[in-house]
Amino acid sequence: MISIPFLKRLENKIQLKEYCAMYLRCSGLPIPERYLQNPNNRVYAIQYNNEMIGGFILGKGQSLRTLEVFARPEDRLRLYESLGETSEFTEITCFWIAPKYRKHTSLNTFTWLSLAYTLRRFSNPKILFGTCSASLARLYGVTPKSQLIHKDFVNGKRTFIFQSERKVSVKGFLEILRFKFNRTAKIHRKRQGNPLRRAV
């Protein structure tokens, strides 16, 4: 039987607790319970083979987790002021894919397109997102649709905060996916080496 991934919005406490545990295991970052259960936030999981393999949260509110986690306290006020009305923003937070599936092309594609779909349907006009992964920050930076607005060093880690707009989110994600898979293909070819050379 062929397993097909699907997107699921999580709303009950048991599912949210599982999501929190999986995200902590993958990222090392906890999710405060009040944020996880905030009715303004939409928590989504990617389900595959009867397990949760990834997900993300679309967050809304006056306080933005992206700034609270990825910017030092002395920089937050300036960032809030530069962003303007937080009600115009939806933030992508707690994005993750289980390590064993991160190089799985179809599941990666499904996860990113699921994110794009939910943003198009449920987000505010502006989008905010951040990371403490330099490799993920480089991936976000391959598209001009995302703008790096702040770099920092928080709790011993480099952090990056980006801003984008809902209307270009799908194109931006497609550009990220194209770059990601082209790079993966190049690495694979490099590891395989030149077949003619190996045959000599």
RATARA-V536857 format. One record per run of one state. SS is the DSSP state (~ for helix, > for strand, _ for the rest). FROM is the first residue (numbers start at 1). LEN is the number of residues. If there is no record, write none. Layout:
# RATARA-V536857
[[SS/FROM/LEN] [SS/FROM/LEN]]
This chain:
# RATARA-V536857
[[_/1/5] [>/6/5] [_/11/2] [~/13/15] [_/28/5] [~/33/4] [_/37/5] [>/42/7] [_/49/2] [>/51/9] [_/60/5] [~/65/6] [_/71/2] [~/73/11] [_/84/2] [~/86/3] [>/89/9] [_/98/1] [~/99/3] [_/102/3] [~/105/18] [_/123/3] [>/126/6] [_/132/2] [~/134/7] [_/141/6] [>/147/8] [_/155/2] [>/157/9] [~/166/27] [_/193/2] [~/195/5] [_/200/1]]
